[in-house]
Every structure is written in C-alpha cells, then in structure tokens.
Amino acid sequence: MNIVFMGTPDYATIIFRELLEQNYNIIALFTQMDKKVGRKQVLTPPHIKQFVLDNGLSLPIYQPQNLKDKASYEILAKLKPDMIIVAAYGQILPKSILDIAPCINLHASLLPKYRGASPIQEAILNDDKYTGVTAMLMEEGLDSGDILGYKYLKLTSSMEVQDAFNKLSILAAKLTIEVLKRFDNIKPTKQNNSKVSYCGKITKNDGIVDFSNAKQLYQKYKAYKFWPGIFLESKLKIIECTLNEIDSINEMGIILEIQKEYIVVGCLKGSIKITQLQAPSKKAILATDYIRGQRLEIGNYLS
C-alpha cells in the first residue's frame, strides 16, 4: 500500500512515526510551509518536517501554499497513492484531490461533536468527561465524512491540553493502523447530523479571562495553556493556577489568602489558587513575589 501522509504538528508526527514503525510505505509527505517563529522571527519547519530531517528519512516533502492549485493536484496524481492519510494538516482538501485516492482523516473528537479546528480545547473548555479520536473518510464538507472507527479518552479534572494532545496522538496512531488493516472490511457509518457541533480556530483574544467564575477560568487555563495562555484585560498573564473551590461568593479579583507559594483570588463564584504570574514584557514570577512588588495585601484586588 502506497501512502501519502498529510500533517503538520506533533499530533501528526506520532501517527506518521507509527506508520513507519509498522512498515507502511509512505511515498511522500505534505505539510504546511515553514513559518517565522518568536521575537527573532526564525524560519522554522513544521514539527513533522523536522522529524523527517532529524531522522534522515529519504522522503519527498511538499509544502504547497494552497492544495487547490494545479501543481499540487499534478504532484499527487503522479504519485498514484493507494491511500492518503490526513492528521491536523491545516488545509482543506479540494474534491480533485479527494478523488485521487481514499482520504482518511484522524480528527481529535468524537464526531459529529466538535467539527473544526480546535476540538481538544473545546472538549476541555466544556468540561467533557470523555473525548477521543475519529477516523473518517473525507468528503468536501468540514469533518462530515463517514466514520470508520473511534478511540475514546477519559478527561480527568486536572488534564491540561498538552497532556490530552499527547494521549490522543497515541490513540490516533493505534486507530490508524487498525483502520488500515481492516479497511476493506469496514462498513463506513454516516454521521448523525442532528448532533453536529463546531469549534473555530483559536485566536489570541480567546485567552482573555476575568474573575467572574473560578471553574470557567480554570477550564480556560487548561484548554489554552499551550497557546494563547490566559490573561486579564490588563495583559497580566496567569501562568500557573489550580481551582481552589467553586461555591464561595466573592468580589471579583479580591485577594483572599497569601501563602508562601501561592495566593488565593476570589471570583464572583468560587476562587482560584495562583502560583505564577507574568506582567507584560516581564518574566514569569511567583504570584507572591508579584503582589509583594505591587504592594498588594489581603483585601486588595488583582487586576
């Protein structure tokens, strides 16, 4: 079986690596273009491309700006893949490419729930008890194709986004192998369109929080810790925190406790335990050091 793999971040790399370890014949990699990263704007390859380079794999790598152009179609048509595996690639596949070979997408949600760009974060934001990975046959709609298989993941109350990503990547890798081995005998299942929900691409402003609800703040912290993080309107970033409790009623942002390694801040509902803060253009420091520098005491407000 000749496979073209399309993917970009570490989630895709783990699936890609499993295919290699299981001796599947990957004939080409499609990934996003190198991007400038950080303050110095260093041109950086996608995670999966770096993996290929680091391991000295003799594999053609294509990074088209747009799969809809004629050149991308011609490259894929000449490759004549038996299967195209897609995992967090970052581009919509046009019908012309979908018609070249069966395209299997490994989407990190239990479809039809959370179609779209940020399913893992959305599951954490909504405090779901379970999430998972779906293998589906791709069609022109957004994550709307027929289902080939699922893997489930229980979300614990303290699980953060990176941990969920890692666990789901491993499940997705296992599911990919299972689907490929049984592909000819799988009867694809239509999605239940009455249960469809969507999630969009995360923006920097999604990280803005306030002290209205401690549980919601903590869910955002877990979902957005990798990026964009969470921060107040003042741009003060909350780097490390845990949920203290959800029942008390307080004034927003009032400092309730100051301990050696953390502070407790009240919300209209509940309270949050904060261990690290970061002021704009400054390094992250202990929350206790921050409030000492700001001359804040119990009864004052964090803003």
C-alpha positions as CSV (number, residue, x, y, z in Angstrom):
1,M,0.0,0.0,0.0
2,N,1.5,3.3,-1.1
3,I,0.5,6.1,1.3
4,V,0.8,9.9,1.1
5,F,0.8,11.4,4.5
6,M,-0.5,15.0,5.2
7,G,0.1,16.5,8.6
8,T,1.8,19.3,10.4
9,P,2.1,19.4,14.3
10,D,3.4,16.8,16.7
11,Y,0.0,15.1,16.8
12,A,0.5,14.2,13.2
13,T,4.2,13.2,13.8
14,I,3.2,10.5,16.3
15,I,0.8,8.9,13.8
16,F,3.3,9.3,11.0
17,R,6.0,7.6,13.1
18,E,3.7,4.7,13.9
19,L,3.1,4.1,10.2
20,L,6.8,4.0,9.6
21,E,7.4,1.6,12.6
22,Q,4.7,-0.7,11.2
23,N,6.5,-0.7,7.8
24,Y,3.8,1.1,5.8
25,N,5.2,2.5,2.6
26,I,4.9,6.3,2.9
27,I,5.8,7.7,-0.5
28,A,5.5,11.4,0.2
29,L,4.8,13.9,3.0
30,F,2.7,17.0,2.6
31,T,2.9,19.6,5.3
32,Q,2.4,23.3,5.9
33,M,5.0,25.9,4.9
34,D,7.9,26.8,7.2
35,K,6.9,29.8,9.4
36,K,8.8,32.6,11.2
37,V,8.6,31.9,14.9
38,G,9.4,34.0,18.0
39,R,10.7,37.5,18.5
40,K,13.6,36.9,16.2
41,Q,11.3,35.5,13.5
42,V,13.4,32.4,12.9
43,L,12.1,30.4,9.9
44,T,11.1,27.1,11.5
45,P,9.8,24.0,9.8
46,P,6.7,22.2,10.9
47,H,7.2,19.6,13.6
48,I,6.7,16.6,11.3
49,K,9.1,18.0,8.7
50,Q,11.8,18.5,11.4
51,F,11.2,14.8,12.4
52,V,11.9,13.7,8.9
53,L,15.0,15.8,8.6
54,D,16.3,14.7,12.1
55,N,15.9,11.1,11.2
56,G,17.5,11.3,7.8
57,L,14.4,9.9,6.1
58,S,14.7,9.8,2.3
59,L,11.1,11.0,1.7
60,P,9.9,13.8,-0.7
61,I,8.4,16.7,1.3
62,Y,5.9,19.0,-0.3
63,Q,4.8,22.3,1.3
64,P,2.2,23.9,-1.1
65,Q,0.7,27.1,-0.1
66,N,-2.6,26.0,-1.5
67,L,-3.7,22.5,-2.3
68,K,-6.3,23.9,-4.8
69,D,-3.6,24.9,-7.3
70,K,-3.0,22.7,-10.4
71,A,0.6,21.9,-9.3
72,S,-0.5,20.2,-6.1
73,Y,-3.0,18.0,-8.0
74,E,-0.5,17.0,-10.6
75,I,2.1,16.0,-8.0
76,L,-0.4,13.8,-6.2
77,A,-1.8,12.3,-9.4
78,K,1.7,11.3,-10.4
79,L,2.4,9.8,-7.0
80,K,-0.6,7.5,-7.5
81,P,-1.2,6.8,-3.8
82,D,-3.4,3.9,-2.7
83,M,-4.4,5.9,0.4
84,I,-4.0,9.5,1.7
85,I,-3.8,9.8,5.5
86,V,-4.5,13.3,6.9
87,A,-3.9,14.4,10.5
88,A,-4.1,18.1,11.5
89,Y,-2.8,19.1,8.2
90,G,-4.2,22.6,8.3
91,Q,-5.7,22.9,4.8
92,I,-9.0,21.8,3.2
93,L,-8.6,19.1,0.6
94,P,-10.4,20.0,-2.7
95,K,-12.5,17.5,-4.5
96,S,-9.9,17.0,-7.2
97,I,-7.5,15.5,-4.6
98,L,-10.2,13.6,-2.7
99,D,-10.9,11.8,-6.0
100,I,-7.3,10.6,-6.4
101,A,-7.5,8.0,-3.6
102,P,-9.4,7.3,-0.4
103,C,-8.6,10.0,2.1
104,I,-8.7,9.1,5.8
105,N,-8.7,11.9,8.4
106,L,-7.8,11.4,12.1
107,H,-9.9,14.0,13.8
108,A,-9.4,14.6,17.5
109,S,-13.0,14.5,18.6
110,L,-15.9,12.1,18.8
111,L,-17.6,13.2,15.6
112,P,-20.1,14.7,14.9
113,K,-19.2,16.6,18.0
114,Y,-16.6,19.4,17.6
115,R,-16.1,19.5,13.9
116,G,-13.5,22.2,13.1
117,A,-10.1,23.5,14.1
118,S,-9.9,23.2,17.9
119,P,-11.7,20.0,19.2
120,I,-9.4,19.2,22.0
121,Q,-9.5,22.6,23.5
122,E,-13.3,22.7,23.1
123,A,-13.7,19.4,25.0
124,I,-11.7,20.8,27.9
125,L,-13.5,24.1,27.9
126,N,-16.8,22.3,28.1
127,D,-15.6,20.1,30.9
128,D,-16.5,16.9,28.9
129,K,-15.9,13.7,30.7
130,Y,-14.8,11.9,27.5
131,T,-13.3,12.9,24.2
132,G,-11.5,10.8,21.6
133,V,-10.3,10.4,18.0
134,T,-12.4,9.6,14.9
135,A,-11.1,8.0,11.7
136,M,-13.3,9.1,8.9
137,L,-13.5,9.0,5.1
138,M,-13.0,12.6,3.9
139,E,-15.5,14.4,1.7
140,E,-15.9,18.0,0.7
141,G,-17.7,19.0,3.9
142,L,-15.9,20.1,7.0
143,D,-15.3,16.9,9.1
144,S,-18.5,15.5,7.8
145,G,-17.4,12.2,6.2
146,D,-18.4,8.7,7.0
147,I,-16.9,7.2,10.2
148,L,-14.5,4.3,10.1
149,G,-13.7,4.0,13.8
150,Y,-13.3,5.6,17.2
151,K,-11.0,5.6,20.2
152,Y,-12.1,7.1,23.5
153,L,-10.1,9.1,26.1
154,K,-11.4,9.9,29.6
155,L,-10.6,13.5,30.5
156,T,-9.6,13.9,34.2
157,S,-10.4,17.0,36.1
158,S,-6.8,18.2,36.0
159,M,-5.8,17.2,32.5
160,E,-4.3,20.0,30.5
161,V,-4.3,20.5,26.8
162,Q,-0.8,19.2,26.0
163,D,-1.4,16.0,28.0
164,A,-4.7,15.5,26.1
165,F,-2.9,16.1,22.8
166,N,-0.2,13.5,23.7
167,K,-2.7,10.8,24.7
168,L,-5.0,11.4,21.7
169,S,-2.0,11.3,19.4
170,I,-1.1,7.8,20.6
171,L,-4.8,6.7,20.3
172,A,-4.9,8.1,16.8
173,A,-1.8,6.3,15.8
174,K,-3.3,3.0,17.0
175,L,-6.6,3.7,15.3
176,T,-4.9,4.5,12.0
177,I,-3.2,1.0,12.0
178,E,-6.4,-0.7,12.9
179,V,-8.4,1.0,10.2
180,L,-5.7,0.3,7.5
181,K,-5.6,-3.4,8.4
182,R,-9.4,-3.7,8.3
183,F,-10.2,-1.1,5.6
184,D,-11.6,-3.5,3.0
185,N,-14.0,-5.0,5.6
186,I,-15.2,-1.8,7.3
187,K,-18.7,-0.6,6.6
188,P,-18.5,3.3,6.9
189,T,-21.1,4.8,9.2
190,K,-23.0,8.1,8.4
191,Q,-22.6,10.8,11.0
192,N,-25.7,11.8,12.9
193,N,-26.3,15.3,11.6
194,S,-28.7,16.2,14.5
195,K,-25.8,16.1,16.9
196,V,-23.3,18.2,15.0
197,S,-21.4,21.0,16.8
198,Y,-18.5,23.2,15.6
199,C,-15.4,24.8,17.0
200,G,-13.4,27.5,15.4
201,K,-9.7,28.5,15.1
202,I,-8.4,29.8,18.4
203,T,-7.3,33.5,18.5
204,K,-5.1,35.4,20.9
205,N,-8.1,37.1,22.4
206,D,-9.7,33.8,23.4
207,G,-7.2,33.8,26.3
208,I,-8.8,36.8,28.0
209,V,-10.3,35.9,31.4
210,D,-11.8,37.7,34.4
211,F,-12.7,36.7,37.9
212,S,-16.4,36.1,37.4
213,N,-16.3,32.2,37.6
214,A,-13.5,30.2,39.0
215,K,-14.4,27.0,37.3
216,Q,-14.7,28.6,33.9
217,L,-11.3,30.4,34.4
218,Y,-9.7,27.1,35.2
219,Q,-11.2,25.3,32.2
220,K,-9.8,28.1,30.0
221,Y,-6.4,27.8,31.7
222,K,-6.3,24.0,31.0
223,A,-7.5,24.4,27.4
224,Y,-5.3,27.3,26.4
225,K,-2.1,26.7,28.5
226,F,-0.1,25.8,25.4
227,W,-1.4,28.8,23.4
228,P,-2.5,31.6,23.8
229,G,-2.4,31.2,27.6
230,I,-4.8,33.1,29.8
231,F,-4.5,36.8,30.8
232,L,-6.5,39.6,32.3
233,E,-7.6,42.7,30.4
234,S,-4.5,44.4,31.8
235,K,-2.4,41.8,30.0
236,L,-1.3,40.2,33.3
237,K,-0.8,36.5,32.4
238,I,-1.8,33.7,34.8
239,I,1.0,31.2,34.2
240,E,0.1,28.6,36.8
241,C,-3.1,28.1,38.7
242,T,-5.4,25.5,40.1
243,L,-9.1,25.5,41.0
244,N,-9.5,26.2,44.8
245,E,-13.2,25.8,45.1
246,I,-16.4,26.6,43.2
247,D,-19.0,27.5,45.9
248,S,-18.0,30.8,47.6
249,I,-19.3,34.2,46.6
250,N,-16.7,37.0,46.4
251,E,-15.9,40.3,44.9
252,M,-14.1,39.9,41.5
253,G,-10.3,39.7,41.9
254,I,-10.2,40.1,45.7
255,I,-7.1,38.6,47.3
256,L,-8.3,36.1,49.9
257,E,-5.1,34.5,51.0
258,I,-1.4,35.0,50.7
259,Q,0.7,31.8,51.3
260,K,4.4,31.1,50.8
261,E,4.0,29.6,47.4
262,Y,0.6,30.8,46.1
263,I,-2.2,33.3,46.5
264,V,-6.0,32.7,46.5
265,V,-8.1,35.1,44.5
266,G,-11.8,35.3,44.7
267,C,-14.3,35.2,41.9
268,L,-18.0,36.1,41.9
269,K,-18.4,32.3,42.1
270,G,-15.6,30.3,43.6
271,S,-11.9,31.0,44.0
272,I,-8.7,30.3,42.2
273,K,-5.2,29.4,43.6
274,I,-2.5,31.2,41.6
275,T,1.2,30.2,41.8
276,Q,2.8,32.1,38.9
277,L,2.0,35.5,37.2
278,Q,3.7,37.3,34.4
279,A,3.4,41.1,33.8
280,P,3.6,42.4,30.2
281,S,7.2,42.3,28.9
282,K,8.4,40.7,32.1
283,K,9.5,37.2,33.2
284,A,7.1,34.8,34.9
285,I,7.5,35.0,38.7
286,L,5.9,33.6,41.8
287,A,2.5,35.2,42.4
288,T,3.6,36.0,46.0
289,D,6.6,37.9,44.6
290,Y,4.4,39.8,42.1
291,I,1.9,41.0,44.7
292,R,4.7,42.0,47.1
293,G,6.2,44.1,44.3
294,Q,2.9,45.7,43.7
295,R,2.3,46.3,47.5
296,L,-0.9,44.3,47.4
297,E,-2.3,42.7,50.5
298,I,-5.3,40.6,51.5
299,G,-8.4,42.5,50.7
300,N,-6.8,44.3,47.7
301,Y,-7.6,43.4,44.1
302,L,-5.6,41.6,41.4
303,S,-6.3,43.3,38.1
